[in-house]
Amino acid sequence: MAVGTIIWMVAAYHDKMVAALLFQPIPQTPQVYHIRINRPRVTNRLRAADMRSSAAHPLSAA
């Protein structure tokens, strides 16, 4: 009985088994993300102004 079931399953699903064995997935190129980060440099004038404002408020820097 087990042999008959196996033969029946092979006959019934033969097309699907062949298709699964011959299947070749479509190659996909990985996505490439181009990220640009702009961080403008702090000038000495702005850095000096920031130091003066943090010196005036010592608790705000903590």
DAJO-V661515 format. One record per backbone hydrogen bond with DSSP energy under -1.0 kcal/mol. NH is the residue of the N-H (numbers start at 1). CO is the residue of the C=O. E is the energy in kcal/mol with one decimal. If there is no record, write none. Layout:
BEGIN
nh:NH co:CO e:E
nh:NH co:CO e:E
END
This chain:
BEGIN
nh:5 co:1 e:-2.1
nh:6 co:2 e:-2.3
nh:7 co:3 e:-2.5
nh:8 co:4 e:-2.5
nh:9 co:5 e:-2.5
nh:10 co:6 e:-2.4
nh:11 co:7 e:-2.3
nh:12 co:8 e:-2.6
nh:13 co:9 e:-2.5
nh:17 co:13 e:-2.4
nh:18 co:14 e:-2.4
nh:19 co:15 e:-2.3
nh:20 co:16 e:-2.3
nh:21 co:17 e:-2.0
nh:22 co:18 e:-2.0
nh:47 co:43 e:-2.3
nh:48 co:44 e:-2.5
nh:49 co:45 e:-1.8
nh:50 co:46 e:-2.1
nh:51 co:47 e:-2.1
nh:52 co:48 e:-2.0
nh:53 co:49 e:-2.0
nh:54 co:50 e:-2.1
nh:55 co:51 e:-1.8
nh:56 co:52 e:-1.6
nh:57 co:53 e:-1.1
END
